[in-house]
Every structure is written in C-alpha cells, then in structure tokens.
Amino acid sequence: MSRPNILFMIADDHRRDAIGAMGDPTVQTPTMDKLAEDGTVFNNAYIMGGMSGAVCVPSRACVHTGVNIFGTSMTREPGTGGLGTLRPELATLAGTFRDAGYDTFATGKWHNDKTSFHKGFSHGANIFFGGMSNHLKVPIQQYDPTGEYANNRRVIGDGFSTDLFSDAAIEFLDNHDGGNPFFLYLSFTSPHDPRMAPAPYDAMYPPEEIPVPPNFMPMHSFDNGEMRIRDENLAPFPRTPEIVQQHISDYYAMITHQDAHMARVLEALERSGQAENTIVVYTADHGLGVGQHGLLGKQNLYDHSVCVPCFLRGPGVPAGQRIDSLVYSYDLFPTLCDLTEIAIPNTVESSSLAPLIAGEKTPVRNSVYSAYRHIQRMVRAGDWKLIRYPEAGQTQLFNVEEDPWETRNLADDPQFAAIRRSLNHELHGWMQQIDDPIKDLPALQ
C-alpha cells in the first residue's frame, strides 16, 4: 500500500467545545462526532495567538510552517504588509508533501501570501485569497500554474462558501487517478461571520432555547486593551442574554451546515476507495467568544478563543482515543510527517504528536503559551493558567480543571501566590526564548 493520503480540513472561528463530541449538548455535529469516535481527539489543543486582530493569519501561518508566531512571517508588525507573508526559507506543510511526491490540492481560504501557496500546491480550485467575505459573494480564483493569481482573475463564486469549497474537494476526490498519494487541504470560511447559514439550518436553533453560557457577562470585567475592535462591535454594549443567544444560534447554524458538507466530502472519500488509506484531520485556526466573558471575538486568551478542535482519523491512529496532554495545532505538521514516514524539515520547531497517538504517556511539552498583540500574554501548565495584561495592570489565574469556564480569578489569593510566581517565571522564560517583542517589559518580570 502507498503512503497514506491526507485530508486536512480547517475551519475559521470554530472553538474547541462547540461540538457535540466535545461536550456541547445543543449543537448538532454528527459528522464531527463520528470523526471523534473513529479517531483520536486532543482535548487540549491550543493556538499561539497573534499580533493583530486577524488572529487567523498567524495561526494558519504556524500550522503551515511549524514555527512560532514570532518566527513564521516576514515581519512582526501589523500594518506593514508582511504579517501574513511566510518567510521563504521555511518549509511548508503542503510543500513538504509535494516534494515527497504527493499531489497537493487546495480549496477555500488562504490567508497568507500567494508565493507560499504556489510553493505548496500542485492543484487547486475555488481558492479564496483573503480573510472574510459575504458567504454568498466569495471572490475566488482557479488554480494558476504561474503562481501569480492576479486580482483580475477573481470571480464571485456561484453559491455559498461552504458549498463551493466542499464541491471543489469532492470533484478532486472523484477524479484523482490514484497514481500518487494526495494531500487535500480544505479550508472553510465558516463559521466566521457574517453568520448567514442557508435554510433549513438558519432555523435549527431557536434563540430562546439556547443556553446562556455560565460565564456570560454584560461587559468584560476590565478593559483588556481590545474592547472596541470590529469583532466586539458586532453587538451593542452592554451585552444582553437575548443578544448572546441570537449570536450563538447563528454560530451553531453555521457549524451544523459545515458539518453536513464535511459529510459529503467524507462520502466522496469513501467512493474513491481511499478512505482506509487516508488520514483525516479536523481543526480550526482559533476559537471565538460568542458572548462568553462579555466578549464576541477571538482577540483574547481565554480558552474559548485559544483552544481549537484537533481530531485525527486513519491508518496508524487509534479509534476512540482521547488525549489530555497540552499540544498546539502547529504540532500537526511534524505529526503528519511522522505518520506518513516523511522526514520532518529542519526548519520545523513544533513537536510531533505521533508518540502520544501511539500510546506513549510522556507529554511532548509541559506548558503552552499564547500572545495577543502587545497587550496580553498567557501560559498554561497542568491545570493552571495565567493571563497577564501588562498595559491594563491586570493578572488572572485560573484552575481550568476545576473552573473550565474561567470565572474564578485566583490571582490575588495568597494561598496561590507560589503558583502565580511559578507561572509568571515560565511565561517570562518563553518570551525570552522566542524573542517576544515585549520580553523586557518590566510589568512581565
């Protein structure tokens, strides 16, 4: 049998727990639930954050390169034009598989530079270069063998974004000749706003029946430095339970609609005869507040925004396995290399999760970290999580095992002072290690 194929599906704004299999009793996700049942789930998969409000840009860059948020792009500074441009000396996930003889195909959102896209993919269709759009008016391009992807080649896709991208993936699966293994990258723009799921999904979740999150707040408890960004202005202040219920209703409708199209793609994979020899991945670029902590967006470091789904299914991946170890979504790069016996490029700094998948108990790391612009930093180690807000002069400390909704700030409790100091020391060490732009800020010493 040839090397396993890869079907890599990534969503936009899908938080970790907005899935039935991850404990949400309301949202309907039968396809994702079946993926979880048939494969391995990482319960604590984090992203590393970002240096601009468009967190999807650096998060996807990390996935594509296996490099931290401060090392993956040509610049660290928002507004300079290079924040989404991957450093050309870095190997990319798709490029690594292309170099190994895979047919690499992409459809959907690509929020990084066109040069790195061309470097990675040998085929593609219905490609969206950008961040967001009206889901019924997506400016798409077809594969350009020159790699230029000039703007005058763009057309408005005929259909809903999720349909367009799923259709392209299905057509590829239906027509792939099987001569080479394939790496299929399916990148949804759902459930990102505008949350405008088509019928009948738009009526599936009556807002008045949606549970209000336990960590609902009319306003965030303090100014976190990003209270009036676009995402937060999608609803008036203060938030009300009714407003939050409507936003969650629309969010769930988008997720369930996407889930149905994921089922279509997996059915095409079955038709192709390649399902048994294909590693299926599902993840997201980040999560979303959707009313938790008084927040709607992802410009924060609570778990609802920095934790993402991370499912794998296929050859070499045990079914029904749940892993609690702390991991990053960018660990998927070396993991897929290991599972397909492809050499991990020496530019990759993330850690393969293959040992965890194989049942080894030793974690690949003891801590995970995230950053948002220059105004928020986070570390989690074990059950404890520290968030620092240097400009606001605020610190939060949560025991996320006992308090998964992050509602009880223990930072000023004397009995936890040693834990706070230890986590702060770890955070500062990480900032030094990756050359964080604010590593020497006194408030973080």
C-alpha positions as CSV (number, residue, x, y, z in Angstrom):
1,M,0.0,0.0,0.0
2,S,1.2,3.5,-0.8
3,R,1.8,6.2,1.7
4,P,-1.4,7.4,3.4
5,N,-3.2,10.3,1.8
6,I,-4.1,13.4,3.8
7,L,-7.4,15.1,4.0
8,F,-6.8,18.3,6.1
9,M,-9.9,20.3,7.0
10,I,-9.6,23.6,8.9
11,A,-12.4,25.9,9.9
12,D,-12.5,29.6,10.7
13,D,-13.6,30.6,14.2
14,H,-14.6,27.2,15.4
15,R,-13.9,26.9,19.1
16,R,-13.0,23.6,20.7
17,D,-16.1,22.9,22.7
18,A,-18.8,23.9,20.1
19,I,-19.0,20.2,19.0
20,G,-21.3,17.5,20.4
21,A,-18.4,15.1,20.9
22,M,-16.6,17.8,22.9
23,G,-19.5,18.2,25.4
24,D,-21.8,20.7,23.9
25,P,-25.4,19.3,24.4
26,T,-27.1,21.7,21.9
27,V,-25.1,22.0,18.7
28,Q,-25.7,19.2,16.2
29,T,-22.4,17.9,14.7
30,P,-22.9,14.2,13.7
31,T,-20.0,14.2,11.2
32,M,-17.5,15.6,13.6
33,D,-18.8,13.4,16.4
34,K,-18.2,10.3,14.2
35,L,-14.7,11.6,13.4
36,A,-14.0,11.8,17.1
37,E,-15.5,8.3,17.7
38,D,-13.4,6.8,14.9
39,G,-10.2,8.5,15.6
40,T,-8.0,10.3,18.2
41,V,-9.0,13.6,19.8
42,F,-6.6,16.0,21.5
43,N,-8.7,17.6,24.2
44,N,-6.3,20.5,24.9
45,A,-5.1,21.8,21.6
46,Y,-4.1,25.5,21.7
47,I,-3.1,28.1,19.2
48,M,-0.2,30.6,19.9
49,G,-2.2,33.7,19.3
50,G,-1.2,36.6,17.1
51,M,0.0,40.2,16.7
52,S,-3.1,41.6,15.0
53,G,-6.9,41.4,15.3
54,A,-6.9,38.9,12.4
55,V,-5.7,36.0,14.5
56,C,-6.3,33.6,11.7
57,V,-3.3,34.9,9.8
58,P,-0.6,34.0,12.2
59,S,-2.4,30.9,13.5
60,R,-2.6,29.5,9.9
61,A,1.0,30.6,9.3
62,C,2.1,28.5,12.3
63,V,0.2,25.4,11.0
64,H,1.7,25.8,7.6
65,T,5.3,26.2,8.9
66,G,5.5,24.5,12.3
67,V,7.2,27.7,13.6
68,N,6.1,30.1,16.4
69,I,4.1,33.3,15.7
70,F,7.1,35.5,16.1
71,G,9.3,33.5,13.6
72,T,6.9,32.4,10.9
73,S,6.3,35.7,9.0
74,M,8.5,38.3,7.3
75,T,7.5,40.9,9.9
76,R,6.1,41.1,13.4
77,E,4.5,44.5,12.9
78,P,0.8,44.8,11.9
79,G,0.1,47.2,9.1
80,T,3.4,46.6,7.3
81,G,2.1,44.3,4.6
82,G,4.3,41.4,5.6
83,L,2.5,40.0,8.6
84,G,0.9,37.2,6.6
85,T,3.9,36.6,4.3
86,L,5.7,33.4,5.3
87,R,9.5,33.5,5.5
88,P,10.6,32.0,2.2
89,E,13.4,29.9,3.8
90,L,10.8,28.0,5.9
91,A,9.4,24.6,4.7
92,T,5.7,24.5,4.4
93,L,3.3,21.6,5.2
94,A,1.9,21.3,1.7
95,G,5.3,21.9,0.1
96,T,6.9,19.1,2.2
97,F,4.3,16.7,0.9
98,R,4.6,18.0,-2.6
99,D,8.3,17.4,-2.5
100,A,7.6,13.9,-1.2
101,G,5.7,13.0,-4.4
102,Y,2.1,13.9,-3.2
103,D,-0.5,15.5,-5.4
104,T,-1.3,18.6,-3.3
105,F,-4.7,20.2,-3.8
106,A,-6.2,23.3,-2.1
107,T,-9.6,24.8,-1.9
108,G,-11.0,27.6,0.3
109,K,-9.4,30.2,2.4
110,W,-5.7,31.0,2.1
111,H,-4.9,34.0,4.4
112,N,-1.2,34.1,3.8
113,D,0.9,35.1,0.8
114,K,0.4,33.7,-2.8
115,T,4.0,32.8,-3.1
116,S,3.8,30.3,-0.3
117,F,0.6,28.9,-1.6
118,H,2.2,28.3,-5.0
119,K,5.2,26.7,-3.4
120,G,2.9,24.2,-1.7
121,F,0.2,23.2,-4.1
122,S,0.2,21.5,-7.4
123,H,-3.5,21.7,-8.0
124,G,-6.5,23.7,-6.6
125,A,-9.9,25.1,-7.3
126,N,-12.2,27.7,-5.8
127,I,-9.4,29.4,-3.9
128,F,-10.1,32.4,-1.7
129,F,-7.2,34.7,-1.0
130,G,-8.3,36.8,1.9
131,G,-9.8,36.8,5.4
132,M,-13.6,37.1,5.2
133,S,-16.4,37.8,2.8
134,N,-20.1,37.5,2.4
135,H,-20.6,33.8,2.2
136,L,-22.7,34.2,-1.0
137,K,-20.2,36.5,-2.7
138,V,-16.9,34.9,-2.2
139,P,-14.1,36.2,-4.6
140,I,-12.5,33.0,-5.8
141,Q,-9.8,32.0,-8.2
142,Q,-9.0,28.8,-10.0
143,Y,-5.6,27.2,-9.9
144,D,-2.9,29.4,-11.6
145,P,0.1,27.4,-12.7
146,T,2.1,30.6,-12.9
147,G,1.5,31.3,-9.2
148,E,0.7,35.0,-9.9
149,Y,-3.0,34.8,-9.0
150,A,-3.7,38.3,-10.4
151,N,-6.7,40.1,-9.0
152,N,-8.3,40.4,-12.4
153,R,-8.7,36.6,-12.4
154,R,-11.1,36.7,-9.4
155,V,-14.8,35.9,-9.9
156,I,-17.6,35.8,-7.5
157,G,-18.4,32.2,-6.7
158,D,-21.8,30.8,-7.6
159,G,-23.0,29.5,-4.2
160,F,-22.4,29.5,-0.5
161,S,-18.8,29.4,0.6
162,T,-19.0,26.0,2.3
163,D,-20.7,24.5,-0.8
164,L,-18.1,26.0,-3.1
165,F,-15.1,24.7,-1.2
166,S,-16.7,21.3,-0.5
167,D,-17.7,20.9,-4.1
168,A,-14.1,21.5,-5.2
169,A,-12.8,18.9,-2.7
170,I,-15.4,16.4,-3.9
171,E,-14.5,16.9,-7.5
172,F,-10.9,16.4,-6.8
173,L,-11.6,13.1,-4.9
174,D,-13.9,11.9,-7.6
175,N,-11.3,12.5,-10.3
176,H,-8.0,11.7,-8.6
177,D,-6.3,8.9,-10.6
178,G,-4.6,7.4,-7.6
179,G,-1.2,7.3,-9.2
180,N,0.3,9.4,-6.4
181,P,-0.9,9.8,-2.8
182,F,-2.7,13.1,-2.3
183,F,-2.7,16.0,0.3
184,L,-6.1,17.7,0.1
185,Y,-6.3,21.0,2.0
186,L,-10.0,22.0,2.5
187,S,-10.1,25.4,4.3
188,F,-13.6,26.6,5.3
189,T,-14.5,30.3,6.0
190,S,-17.3,29.1,8.3
191,P,-18.4,29.6,11.0
192,H,-16.9,33.1,10.7
193,D,-19.3,36.0,10.4
194,P,-21.4,37.1,8.6
195,R,-23.2,34.1,10.2
196,M,-25.8,33.6,7.5
197,A,-26.4,29.9,7.2
198,P,-28.8,28.9,4.5
199,A,-32.2,27.3,5.1
200,P,-33.0,25.0,6.8
201,Y,-30.0,25.5,9.0
202,D,-30.9,29.1,9.8
203,A,-34.0,28.0,11.7
204,M,-32.5,25.0,13.5
205,Y,-31.7,26.8,16.8
206,P,-34.5,29.0,18.2
207,P,-32.5,31.6,20.1
208,E,-34.8,31.5,23.1
209,E,-33.9,27.8,23.6
210,I,-30.1,28.4,23.5
211,P,-28.5,28.1,27.0
212,V,-26.7,31.3,28.1
213,P,-23.1,30.4,28.9
214,P,-22.2,30.2,32.6
215,N,-19.5,32.8,32.1
216,F,-21.9,35.3,30.4
217,M,-21.2,38.9,31.4
218,P,-22.8,42.1,30.1
219,M,-19.3,43.6,29.8
220,H,-15.9,42.3,30.3
221,S,-14.7,42.8,33.9
222,F,-12.0,45.3,32.8
223,D,-10.6,46.9,29.7
224,N,-8.4,44.1,28.2
225,G,-6.9,46.5,25.6
226,E,-9.1,45.4,22.7
227,M,-12.7,46.2,23.7
228,R,-13.8,48.1,20.6
229,I,-12.3,46.1,17.7
230,R,-14.6,45.0,14.8
231,D,-15.5,41.7,16.3
232,E,-16.6,43.3,19.5
233,N,-18.7,45.8,17.7
234,L,-20.9,43.2,16.1
235,A,-23.4,43.6,19.1
236,P,-24.2,46.6,21.2
237,F,-22.9,47.2,24.8
238,P,-23.8,46.0,27.3
239,R,-24.5,42.5,26.1
240,T,-27.8,41.0,27.0
241,P,-28.7,37.3,27.3
242,E,-31.0,37.7,24.3
243,I,-28.3,39.2,22.1
244,V,-25.9,36.4,23.1
245,Q,-28.5,33.7,22.4
246,Q,-29.0,35.1,18.9
247,H,-25.3,35.1,18.2
248,I,-24.9,31.5,19.4
249,S,-27.9,30.4,17.4
250,D,-26.4,31.8,14.2
251,Y,-23.0,30.3,15.2
252,Y,-24.4,26.9,15.7
253,A,-26.4,27.1,12.4
254,M,-23.1,27.7,10.5
255,I,-21.4,24.9,12.3
256,T,-24.1,22.3,11.6
257,H,-24.3,23.4,7.9
258,Q,-20.5,22.9,7.7
259,D,-20.8,19.6,9.4
260,A,-23.3,18.4,6.7
261,H,-20.8,19.4,3.9
262,M,-18.0,17.6,5.7
263,A,-20.2,14.5,5.5
264,R,-20.4,15.0,1.7
265,V,-16.6,15.2,1.5
266,L,-16.1,12.1,3.5
267,E,-18.7,10.2,1.4
268,A,-16.6,11.2,-1.7
269,L,-13.6,9.9,0.1
270,E,-15.4,6.5,0.6
271,R,-16.4,6.5,-3.1
272,S,-12.8,7.0,-4.1
273,G,-11.8,3.7,-2.4
274,Q,-9.1,5.6,-0.5
275,A,-10.8,6.1,2.9
276,E,-8.9,3.3,4.6
277,N,-5.6,4.8,3.5
278,T,-6.3,8.4,4.3
279,I,-5.5,10.4,7.4
280,V,-8.3,12.8,8.1
281,V,-7.6,15.9,10.1
282,Y,-10.1,18.4,11.5
283,T,-9.0,21.6,13.3
284,A,-9.6,25.4,13.3
285,D,-7.5,28.5,13.2
286,H,-8.8,29.7,16.6
287,G,-12.0,29.8,18.7
288,L,-14.4,32.6,19.5
289,G,-16.1,34.3,22.5
290,V,-19.6,34.5,21.2
291,G,-20.9,36.1,24.4
292,Q,-18.6,34.5,26.9
293,H,-16.8,36.9,29.4
294,G,-18.8,39.7,27.7
295,L,-16.7,39.2,24.5
296,L,-17.8,38.2,21.0
297,G,-14.4,37.9,19.2
298,K,-11.2,36.0,19.3
299,Q,-8.9,38.8,20.4
300,N,-8.4,37.4,23.9
301,L,-6.6,34.5,25.6
302,Y,-9.4,32.7,27.3
303,D,-9.8,29.0,26.3
304,H,-12.9,29.7,24.3
305,S,-10.7,31.7,21.9
306,V,-7.3,29.9,22.0
307,C,-8.5,26.3,22.2
308,V,-9.4,24.5,18.9
309,P,-10.7,21.1,17.8
310,C,-8.0,18.7,16.9
311,F,-9.2,15.3,15.5
312,L,-7.2,12.7,13.5
313,R,-8.6,9.5,11.9
314,G,-6.9,7.0,9.7
315,P,-4.1,4.4,9.4
316,G,-1.9,4.5,12.5
317,V,-4.4,6.4,14.5
318,P,-6.3,4.5,17.2
319,A,-10.1,4.9,17.3
320,G,-11.9,6.3,20.4
321,Q,-8.8,7.7,21.9
322,R,-8.8,10.9,24.0
323,I,-5.6,12.6,24.9
324,D,-5.4,15.3,27.6
325,S,-1.8,16.4,27.0
326,L,-1.2,20.0,26.2
327,V,-0.5,20.5,22.5
328,Y,-0.5,23.1,19.8
329,S,-2.3,23.0,16.4
330,Y,1.0,23.6,14.7
331,D,2.2,20.3,16.0
332,L,0.1,18.8,13.2
333,F,2.9,19.5,10.7
334,P,5.6,17.1,12.2
335,T,2.8,14.7,13.3
336,L,1.6,14.2,9.7
337,C,5.2,13.8,8.6
338,D,5.8,11.0,11.1
339,L,2.5,9.2,10.3
340,T,3.5,9.1,6.6
341,E,7.2,8.5,7.2
342,I,8.2,11.7,5.6
343,A,11.3,13.5,7.0
344,I,10.4,16.5,9.2
345,P,12.1,19.6,7.7
346,N,14.8,21.1,9.9
347,T,13.0,24.4,10.0
348,V,10.1,22.9,11.9
349,E,10.3,23.6,15.6
350,S,7.0,22.2,16.7
351,S,6.6,18.7,18.2
352,S,5.2,15.5,16.6
353,L,2.2,14.1,18.4
354,A,2.8,10.7,16.9
355,P,4.3,9.3,20.2
356,L,1.1,10.4,22.0
357,I,-1.1,8.8,19.3
358,A,0.9,5.6,19.7
359,G,0.1,5.5,23.4
360,E,3.3,6.8,25.0
361,K,2.4,8.6,28.2
362,T,5.3,11.1,28.2
363,P,3.9,14.5,27.1
364,V,5.6,16.4,24.3
365,R,5.5,19.5,26.4
366,N,4.6,20.6,29.9
367,S,3.3,24.1,29.1
368,V,1.7,26.0,26.3
369,Y,1.8,29.8,25.7
370,S,-0.2,32.4,23.7
371,A,0.1,36.0,23.0
372,Y,-2.2,38.7,21.7
373,R,-0.6,41.8,20.3
374,H,1.5,43.6,23.0
375,I,-1.4,43.6,25.4
376,Q,-2.0,40.0,26.6
377,R,0.2,37.0,27.4
378,M,-0.8,33.5,28.6
379,V,0.7,30.4,30.0
380,R,-0.9,27.1,30.9
381,A,0.9,24.3,32.9
382,G,-1.1,21.4,34.2
383,D,-4.4,22.5,35.5
384,W,-3.3,26.1,36.0
385,K,-3.5,29.0,33.6
386,L,-2.1,32.6,34.0
387,I,-3.1,35.5,31.8
388,R,-1.2,38.8,32.0
389,Y,-2.4,42.2,30.8
390,P,0.7,44.4,31.0
391,E,-1.0,47.7,29.9
392,A,-4.1,47.2,32.0
393,G,-2.0,46.1,35.0
394,Q,-4.2,43.0,35.4
395,T,-3.5,39.4,36.1
396,Q,-5.8,36.4,36.0
397,L,-5.1,32.9,37.5
398,F,-7.5,30.0,36.8
399,N,-7.6,26.4,37.7
400,V,-9.1,25.3,34.4
401,E,-9.8,21.7,35.6
402,E,-12.0,22.9,38.5
403,D,-13.1,26.1,36.7
404,P,-13.3,25.3,32.9
405,W,-15.4,28.5,32.3
406,E,-12.7,30.6,33.8
407,T,-14.9,32.6,36.1
408,R,-12.9,32.5,39.4
409,N,-9.8,34.6,39.3
410,L,-7.4,33.4,42.0
411,A,-4.5,35.7,41.2
412,D,-4.8,37.7,44.4
413,D,-5.5,34.7,46.7
414,P,-2.4,34.4,48.9
415,Q,-2.6,30.6,49.0
416,F,-1.9,30.5,45.3
417,A,0.9,33.1,45.3
418,A,3.6,30.4,44.7
419,I,1.7,29.1,41.6
420,R,1.3,32.6,40.3
421,R,5.0,33.3,40.7
422,S,6.0,30.0,39.1
423,L,3.7,30.5,36.0
424,N,4.9,34.1,35.6
425,H,8.5,32.8,35.6
426,E,7.6,30.2,32.9
427,L,5.9,32.8,30.9
428,H,8.8,35.2,31.0
429,G,11.2,32.4,30.1
430,W,9.2,31.6,27.0
431,M,9.1,35.2,26.0
432,Q,12.9,35.4,26.2
433,Q,13.2,32.1,24.3
434,I,11.2,33.2,21.3
435,D,12.3,36.8,21.3
436,D,8.9,38.2,22.1
437,P,8.8,42.0,21.2
438,I,7.8,42.8,24.8
439,K,10.1,40.3,26.6
440,D,11.8,43.1,28.6
441,L,8.6,44.9,29.6
442,P,9.0,45.5,33.4
443,A,5.4,44.5,34.1
444,L,6.2,41.0,33.0
445,Q,9.3,40.5,35.0
